[in-house]
Amino acid sequence: MPNLRVEPRYDAERIAARVGDLAAFLDREFVSDPPALVSILKGSSFLLADLARRMSVPVSCEYISVSRHPAPDEILRIDFATEFPMAGRPVVLLKDVVNSGVIETYLLTHLAAAGASPIRLVAIVDKIAERKTELKVDFALFSAERGRFAGYGMEAGGRWAHLPYIAEVYEDS
């Protein structure tokens, strides 16, 4: 296992300010039709908790897990922690880091097919330069060209999810 180290990149105060901006944005958009906040586990769970507490419109909190099985045809498996009605329901999909956009595109297609509408995609960190699909993130707390991140619910090597800030992860040689 490589030796990993972390260096703070976004402090807790900056994260809190961006979550406040996001809550205000979503409160304006969903003032008459409260959304379901859907966290892709585990990396966006802290964001879901903070965002739900900051929003003034009533929201429901849902969780999904996505498994990727590498094969000639990559298979994605979606597991909902609880089943919830999506038809005609606004959904805010929360993701930790958006890289290629493949998983997110698949999920957005799945949610739309189930009748969710409108659907908004939110990322903690959006890495636009790594896109392999045409994907629009509706709101990103932060953007980065590259990097590996941990903290604020995100893990690297099974560590650092507990950090109150977002750190960049580096591999020491």
C-alpha positions as CSV (number, residue, x, y, z in Angstrom):
1,M,0.0,0.0,0.0
2,P,1.4,3.4,-0.9
3,N,2.2,5.9,1.8
4,L,-0.4,8.6,1.6
5,R,-0.5,12.1,3.1
6,V,-3.1,14.8,3.0
7,E,-2.8,18.6,2.8
8,P,-5.8,20.8,3.5
9,R,-7.3,22.4,0.5
10,Y,-10.7,23.8,1.5
11,D,-11.2,24.7,5.2
12,A,-14.4,24.1,7.2
13,E,-15.5,27.7,7.0
14,R,-15.2,27.8,3.2
15,I,-17.2,24.5,2.9
16,A,-19.9,25.9,5.2
17,A,-20.2,29.1,3.2
18,R,-20.5,27.1,-0.1
19,V,-23.1,24.8,1.5
20,G,-25.0,28.0,2.5
21,D,-24.8,29.2,-1.1
22,L,-26.1,25.9,-2.3
23,A,-29.0,25.8,0.2
24,A,-30.1,29.3,-0.9
25,F,-29.9,28.3,-4.6
26,L,-32.0,25.2,-4.0
27,D,-34.5,27.0,-1.7
28,R,-35.2,29.5,-4.5
29,E,-35.5,26.7,-7.1
30,F,-37.7,24.4,-5.1
31,V,-39.8,26.9,-3.1
32,S,-43.1,25.3,-4.1
33,D,-42.0,21.7,-4.7
34,P,-39.6,20.4,-2.1
35,P,-37.0,17.9,-3.4
36,A,-35.6,14.6,-2.3
37,L,-31.9,15.0,-1.5
38,V,-30.3,11.8,-2.7
39,S,-26.7,11.1,-1.5
40,I,-24.5,8.7,-3.4
41,L,-22.9,6.8,-0.6
42,K,-20.6,7.3,1.1
43,G,-18.7,10.4,0.0
44,S,-21.6,12.9,-0.1
45,S,-23.2,11.9,3.2
46,F,-21.7,14.9,5.2
47,L,-23.0,17.2,2.4
48,L,-26.5,15.8,2.7
49,A,-26.6,16.3,6.4
50,D,-25.2,19.8,6.3
51,L,-27.4,20.8,3.3
52,A,-30.6,19.4,4.8
53,R,-30.1,21.4,8.0
54,R,-29.4,24.6,6.0
55,M,-32.4,24.5,3.7
56,S,-35.6,26.2,4.6
57,V,-37.9,24.1,2.3
58,P,-38.8,20.7,3.7
59,V,-36.7,17.9,2.1
60,S,-36.5,14.2,2.4
61,C,-33.2,12.5,2.6
62,E,-32.4,9.4,0.6
63,Y,-29.3,7.3,0.0
64,I,-28.1,5.2,-2.8
65,S,-25.1,3.0,-3.3
66,V,-23.5,2.4,-6.7
67,S,-21.3,-0.6,-7.4
68,R,-19.2,-0.8,-10.5
69,H,-18.3,-4.3,-11.7
70,P,-15.5,-4.1,-14.3
71,A,-16.1,-6.4,-17.2
72,P,-16.2,-6.2,-21.0
73,D,-19.4,-4.3,-20.5
74,E,-19.1,-2.4,-17.2
75,I,-22.1,-3.1,-15.1
76,L,-23.4,-0.6,-12.7
77,R,-25.6,-1.7,-9.8
78,I,-27.8,0.8,-8.0
79,D,-29.1,0.0,-4.5
80,F,-31.5,2.4,-2.8
81,A,-31.4,2.4,1.0
82,T,-35.2,2.8,1.0
83,E,-37.6,2.8,-1.9
84,F,-39.1,6.2,-2.4
85,P,-41.6,7.5,-5.0
86,M,-39.8,9.4,-7.8
87,A,-42.5,10.0,-10.3
88,G,-43.0,13.7,-10.7
89,R,-40.7,14.3,-7.8
90,P,-37.8,16.8,-7.8
91,V,-34.5,15.2,-7.0
92,V,-31.1,16.7,-6.0
93,L,-28.4,14.1,-6.7
94,L,-25.4,14.7,-4.4
95,K,-22.0,13.3,-5.5
96,D,-18.6,13.7,-3.8
97,V,-16.3,14.0,-6.8
98,V,-17.5,14.1,-10.4
99,N,-14.7,12.8,-12.6
100,S,-15.5,11.1,-16.0
101,G,-19.3,11.6,-15.6
102,V,-20.1,8.1,-16.6
103,I,-21.7,7.0,-13.4
104,E,-23.5,10.3,-13.0
105,T,-24.9,10.1,-16.5
106,Y,-26.2,6.6,-15.8
107,L,-27.8,7.6,-12.6
108,L,-29.4,10.7,-14.1
109,T,-30.9,8.6,-16.9
110,H,-32.2,6.0,-14.4
111,L,-33.8,8.7,-12.2
112,A,-35.4,10.3,-15.2
113,A,-36.7,7.0,-16.4
114,A,-38.3,6.5,-13.0
115,G,-40.1,9.8,-13.5
116,A,-38.1,12.1,-11.3
117,S,-38.3,15.7,-12.5
118,P,-36.6,18.0,-12.4
119,I,-33.2,16.5,-11.4
120,R,-30.2,18.6,-10.3
121,L,-26.7,17.3,-10.0
122,V,-24.5,18.7,-7.2
123,A,-20.8,17.8,-6.6
124,I,-18.6,18.6,-3.7
125,V,-15.6,18.7,-6.2
126,D,-16.2,18.9,-10.0
127,K,-13.2,17.8,-12.1
128,I,-14.4,19.0,-15.5
129,A,-11.1,18.3,-17.2
130,E,-11.7,14.5,-16.6
131,R,-15.1,14.3,-18.4
132,K,-15.7,11.5,-20.8
133,T,-19.4,12.4,-21.3
134,E,-21.4,15.5,-21.9
135,L,-22.5,16.1,-18.3
136,K,-23.6,19.3,-16.7
137,V,-23.1,19.7,-12.9
138,D,-25.8,22.1,-11.8
139,F,-23.8,23.2,-8.7
140,A,-20.3,22.4,-7.5
141,L,-19.0,23.5,-4.1
142,F,-15.5,23.5,-5.7
143,S,-13.8,22.8,-9.0
144,A,-10.4,21.3,-9.5
145,E,-8.4,20.3,-12.6
146,R,-7.1,17.1,-11.0
147,G,-6.3,15.6,-7.7
148,R,-7.5,13.1,-5.2
149,F,-9.5,14.3,-2.3
150,A,-10.4,13.2,1.3
151,G,-12.2,14.6,4.2
152,Y,-15.8,15.9,4.7
153,G,-17.1,12.4,4.2
154,M,-14.7,11.4,1.4
155,E,-12.1,8.6,2.0
156,A,-8.8,7.8,0.5
157,G,-7.3,4.4,1.4
158,G,-10.2,4.0,3.9
159,R,-9.0,7.0,5.9
160,W,-9.7,10.7,6.6
161,A,-13.5,10.8,6.0
162,H,-13.8,12.4,9.5
163,L,-11.8,15.5,8.6
164,P,-13.9,18.7,8.9
165,Y,-12.1,20.1,5.8
166,I,-11.3,18.8,2.3
167,A,-7.7,17.8,1.8
168,E,-5.8,16.8,-1.3
169,V,-4.2,13.4,-1.1
170,Y,-0.7,12.8,-2.2
171,E,1.3,9.6,-2.6
172,D,4.8,9.7,-1.1
173,S,7.5,7.8,-2.9
